[in-house]
Amino acid sequence: MQLKVLAYLEDMLDSSKAIKSHTKGITSFVEFVGNRLVYRAVERELEIVAEALTKIRDENYDLEVRNKEKIIGLRNRIIHDYGNTNYEIIWGIVYLHIDNLILDIENEIKKIN
């Protein structure tokens, strides 16, 4: 089980760091939504993070990641109700929460290793 969880955590970390890379230099919401390639890439990376969170939850692993249920809910909204995606929420994740998400994931990886 721990090897599976570790693989999911590494996927989450990779996608979270990719979000930071994709948005490097973007400093405003207007700039973010004005760049379709970037916001679509961020959406996809968030889908991967949330899917990995779901898989870890299915393994009954006690994961300490802030806002994990909200991230899973966002993924469901992006996939199943894409026309109503709130890009302000996604920008908030990028601008306010991605660093904490990376920190939480790195702490979880340390626990397993």
C-alpha positions, 0 to 999 in steps of 0.5 A: 500500500505505501508504495502505491501511496508514494507513487500517487504523492510523487504524481501530486508533487510533480503536477503541483510543481508543474503548476508553479512552472506554468504560471511563473511570471503570471502576476494577475488573474486577468493575465492568467485567464487571458492565457488559455494554454496556461489555464488549461494546463493548470486545470489538467495538473489540478485534475491529476492532483485530485485524482491522486488524492482520490486514489490515496483516499481509496487506499484508506491512507490518512493523508494530511493535506489541506483542503483535500476534499475541496481539491477533489470537488474542484476536479469533479466540477472541472470534468463534469461541469466544465462550462461552469468552472470558476477560474477565480477559484483556480487562480486562488489555488495558484496564487494563494495555496499551491506552495502549501500544497507542495509543502504538505505533499513533501511532508507526506513523502518524508513520512513514508520514506 
